[in-house]
Amino acid sequence: MIYRIILFLVLNFGALAIGGLFTGKGVSSEWYTTLNKAPWTPPGWVFGFMWTTIMICFTVYMAHTWGKVANVKILAVLFTLQWILNVSWNPVFFYYQNITAGLIIITLLTVLVGYLLLHYWSHTKLYSLLVAPYFIWLLIATSLNGYILLKN
């Protein structure tokens, strides 16, 4: 299992790094700072803390789940889709400044992570709770993206 943990750590934090490259100035950019944002938008440091926590939890979940399911091909496809959606949100939202497409991407990601949480529960039991922070954070992030779409 240690090899799976290392693999998923590399993949998950690699996704964050790639997404970060496309964020550019991101939250400090003139475009983002002038947007009307939701009153519940957390301070900037919360994002880094949450994504680090989420990816550690998701790594343990994926490493455990990989060894528990009969059809790892389906799990691999779901993980890959999650990875692509996760990485693609940053360039779409921050680089291309496409709020609508960003909302579509983050909504699809939220549904997919929710599916992982519920679908594999019978295989992973309490390990599924490791996906809960990811799902909850995506619900918040989706609401933030939706607010920006509606108010700008």
C-alpha positions as CSV (number, residue, x, y, z in Angstrom):
1,M,0.0,0.0,0.0
2,I,2.9,2.4,0.6
3,Y,3.7,2.4,-3.2
4,R,0.1,3.3,-3.9
5,I,0.3,6.1,-1.4
6,I,3.4,7.5,-3.0
7,L,1.9,7.2,-6.5
8,F,-1.3,9.0,-5.5
9,L,0.6,11.7,-3.5
10,V,2.6,12.4,-6.7
11,L,-0.5,12.4,-8.9
12,N,-2.6,14.5,-6.5
13,F,0.0,17.1,-5.6
14,G,1.1,17.1,-9.3
15,A,-2.5,18.1,-10.2
16,L,-2.3,21.0,-7.7
17,A,1.1,22.1,-9.0
18,I,-0.1,22.1,-12.7
19,G,-3.3,23.9,-11.7
20,G,-1.2,26.4,-9.8
21,L,1.0,27.1,-12.9
22,F,-2.1,28.1,-14.8
23,T,-3.5,30.3,-12.0
24,G,-0.8,32.9,-12.7
25,K,-1.4,35.9,-10.5
26,G,-4.8,34.4,-9.8
27,V,-6.3,35.8,-6.6
28,S,-4.0,38.8,-6.7
29,S,-4.8,39.6,-10.3
30,E,-6.7,42.8,-11.1
31,W,-9.4,40.8,-12.8
32,Y,-10.1,38.6,-9.8
33,T,-9.8,41.3,-7.1
34,T,-12.4,43.4,-8.9
35,L,-15.0,40.7,-9.1
36,N,-18.0,40.7,-6.7
37,K,-17.3,37.7,-4.5
38,A,-19.5,35.8,-2.1
39,P,-19.5,37.1,1.5
40,W,-18.5,33.6,2.6
41,T,-15.3,33.6,0.5
42,P,-12.6,32.4,2.9
43,P,-9.2,34.2,3.2
44,G,-6.6,33.2,0.7
45,W,-4.5,31.0,3.2
46,V,-7.5,28.7,3.7
47,F,-7.3,27.5,0.1
48,G,-3.8,26.3,0.4
49,F,-4.5,24.6,3.8
50,M,-7.6,23.0,2.5
51,W,-6.2,21.7,-0.7
52,T,-3.2,20.2,1.1
53,T,-5.5,18.5,3.6
54,I,-7.9,17.3,0.9
55,M,-5.1,15.8,-1.2
56,I,-3.6,13.9,1.7
57,C,-6.9,12.5,2.6
58,F,-7.8,11.7,-1.0
59,T,-4.4,10.0,-1.4
60,V,-5.1,7.6,1.5
61,Y,-8.6,7.0,0.2
62,M,-7.4,6.2,-3.3
63,A,-4.6,4.0,-2.2
64,H,-6.9,2.0,0.1
65,T,-9.8,1.8,-2.4
66,W,-7.5,0.7,-5.2
67,G,-6.8,-2.5,-3.2
68,K,-10.4,-3.1,-2.4
69,V,-12.4,-2.9,-5.6
70,A,-12.8,-5.7,-8.2
71,N,-12.8,-3.4,-11.2
72,V,-9.8,-1.1,-10.9
73,K,-10.3,0.0,-14.5
74,I,-13.5,1.9,-13.7
75,L,-11.8,3.4,-10.6
76,A,-8.8,4.4,-12.8
77,V,-11.2,6.1,-15.3
78,L,-13.0,7.9,-12.5
79,F,-9.8,9.1,-10.9
80,T,-8.5,10.3,-14.3
81,L,-11.6,12.2,-14.9
82,Q,-11.4,13.7,-11.5
83,W,-7.7,14.6,-12.1
84,I,-8.5,16.3,-15.5
85,L,-11.4,18.3,-14.1
86,N,-9.4,19.3,-11.0
87,V,-6.4,20.5,-13.1
88,S,-8.6,22.2,-15.8
89,W,-10.6,24.5,-13.5
90,N,-7.6,26.8,-12.8
91,P,-6.7,27.7,-16.3
92,V,-10.3,28.0,-17.4
93,F,-11.3,30.2,-14.5
94,F,-8.1,32.3,-13.9
95,Y,-6.2,32.2,-17.2
96,Y,-9.1,32.3,-19.7
97,Q,-11.4,34.1,-17.1
98,N,-14.3,32.0,-18.2
99,I,-16.6,31.9,-15.2
100,T,-19.4,29.9,-16.9
101,A,-17.1,27.1,-18.1
102,G,-15.4,27.1,-14.7
103,L,-18.7,26.6,-13.0
104,I,-19.5,23.7,-15.4
105,I,-16.1,22.1,-14.6
106,I,-16.4,22.5,-10.9
107,T,-20.0,21.2,-10.9
108,L,-18.9,18.1,-12.8
109,L,-16.0,17.6,-10.4
110,T,-18.3,17.9,-7.4
111,V,-20.8,15.4,-8.8
112,L,-17.9,13.0,-9.6
113,V,-16.3,13.3,-6.1
114,G,-19.8,12.8,-4.6
115,Y,-20.2,9.7,-6.7
116,L,-16.8,8.3,-5.4
117,L,-17.9,9.1,-1.9
118,L,-21.2,7.2,-2.1
119,H,-20.5,4.5,-4.7
120,Y,-17.4,2.9,-3.1
121,W,-18.8,3.1,0.5
122,S,-19.6,-0.6,0.5
123,H,-15.9,-1.4,-0.4
124,T,-14.2,1.2,1.8
125,K,-16.5,1.8,4.7
126,L,-15.1,4.5,7.0
127,Y,-12.3,5.3,4.5
128,S,-14.9,7.0,2.4
129,L,-15.0,9.7,5.0
130,L,-11.6,10.7,3.7
131,V,-13.4,11.9,0.6
132,A,-15.9,14.0,2.6
133,P,-13.5,17.1,3.0
134,Y,-13.0,17.1,-0.8
135,F,-16.7,16.9,-1.4
136,I,-17.6,19.6,1.1
137,W,-14.9,21.9,-0.1
138,L,-16.1,21.5,-3.7
139,L,-19.6,22.3,-2.6
140,I,-18.3,25.6,-1.1
141,A,-16.1,26.3,-4.2
142,T,-19.0,25.6,-6.5
143,S,-21.1,28.1,-4.6
144,L,-18.3,30.7,-4.8
145,N,-18.0,30.2,-8.5
146,G,-21.8,30.4,-8.9
147,Y,-22.0,33.6,-6.9
148,I,-19.3,35.2,-9.1
149,L,-21.2,34.1,-12.2
150,L,-24.4,35.6,-10.9
151,K,-23.0,38.8,-9.5
152,N,-20.6,39.9,-12.3
